[in-house]
């Protein structure tokens, strides 16, 4: 039988764990539509944003966005890595239902594929551009250089999203899907995809660092 001291210690541990669980659940329940939009914008951006930029993106006044940002910071869902800039935290990602990426998963996503499994850029059906990407890093580089026509061909077909899922990167695939839903085109579309991919690549690279 367990001693009274061990039982008390076990009960205390379970009480703390339960309290943290309840606290987390309550925090998630407080995510109203505006807070959720803020977290989604920060997640899609992949970099710190100013409150004014966030307010513009979600269609609210700066003062209103600032109030929600301060609440989100108190909840641990956003941080301020630099003055007057906000970024989503790992806890904020989890609140959006995005699972935490482990070191082994990051390593798998970054592993180059075979030529057959690489992404091959087309400008239209049966018109191969001669450009392909066999890794996330390579894809980021090619998005920056390939013709806009190729990007606009693949985007509505969800080709980028589907290929990224074959790499195991659902998070970036979802970010690209969010960009697609905005209906961007031309260089603005290229820039959005490039920045999302570059930020995600750097995040994964840091996870795999020794």
Residue pairs with C-beta under 8 A, 6 or more apart in sequence:
2 10
27 75
27 76
27 77
27 95
28 95
30 71
30 75
31 39
31 95
34 58
34 60
34 64
34 65
34 68
35 68
35 71
35 72
35 77
36 96
37 58
38 54
38 58
38 65
38 68
38 69
38 72
38 78
39 72
39 77
39 78
39 88
39 92
39 95
39 96
40 96
40 178
41 49
41 54
41 57
41 58
42 49
42 54
42 78
42 86
42 87
42 88
42 92
43 88
43 92
43 93
43 96
43 98
43 175
44 175
44 178
44 179
44 196
45 195
45 199
46 175
46 195
46 196
46 198
46 199
46 200
46 203
47 87
47 195
47 199
48 80
48 81
48 82
48 85
48 86
48 87
49 57
49 85
49 86
49 87
50 84
50 85
50 86
51 62
51 65
51 66
51 69
51 84
51 86
52 62
52 65
54 65
54 69
54 86
55 61
55 62
55 64
55 65
55 66
58 65
69 78
69 86
72 78
72 86
72 92
73 79
73 80
73 86
75 91
76 89
76 91
76 92
77 88
77 89
77 91
77 92
77 95
78 86
78 87
78 88
78 89
78 92
79 86
79 87
79 89
80 86
80 87
81 87
90 100
93 100
94 100
98 171
98 174
101 109
101 171
101 203
101 204
101 207
102 207
103 207
103 208
105 168
106 204
106 205
106 207
106 208
107 208
108 167
108 168
109 136
109 167
109 168
109 169
109 204
110 135
110 136
110 137
110 201
110 204
110 205
110 208
111 135
112 134
112 135
112 138
113 134
113 135
113 166
113 167
114 134
115 132
115 134
117 134
117 166
118 132
118 133
118 134
118 138
119 132
119 133
119 134
119 139
119 142
119 159
119 160
119 163
120 128
120 131
120 132
121 128
121 129
121 131
121 132
121 133
121 142
121 146
121 150
121 154
122 128
122 129
122 150
122 153
122 154
123 129
123 147
123 149
123 150
123 153
124 149
124 153
129 146
129 147
129 150
131 142
131 145
131 146
131 150
132 142
133 139
133 141
133 142
136 164
136 167
136 169
136 172
136 197
136 200
136 201
136 204
137 201
139 163
139 197
140 194
140 197
140 198
140 201
143 151
143 190
143 193
143 194
143 197
144 190
144 194
148 186
148 187
148 189
148 190
151 189
151 190
151 193
152 185
152 186
152 189
154 160
155 180
155 189
155 193
156 180
158 177
158 180
160 173
160 176
160 193
161 173
161 174
161 176
161 177
161 180
162 173
164 170
164 172
164 173
164 176
165 173
169 200
169 204
171 200
172 196
172 197
172 200
175 196
175 200
176 193
176 196
176 197
179 189
179 192
179 193
179 196
182 192
184 192
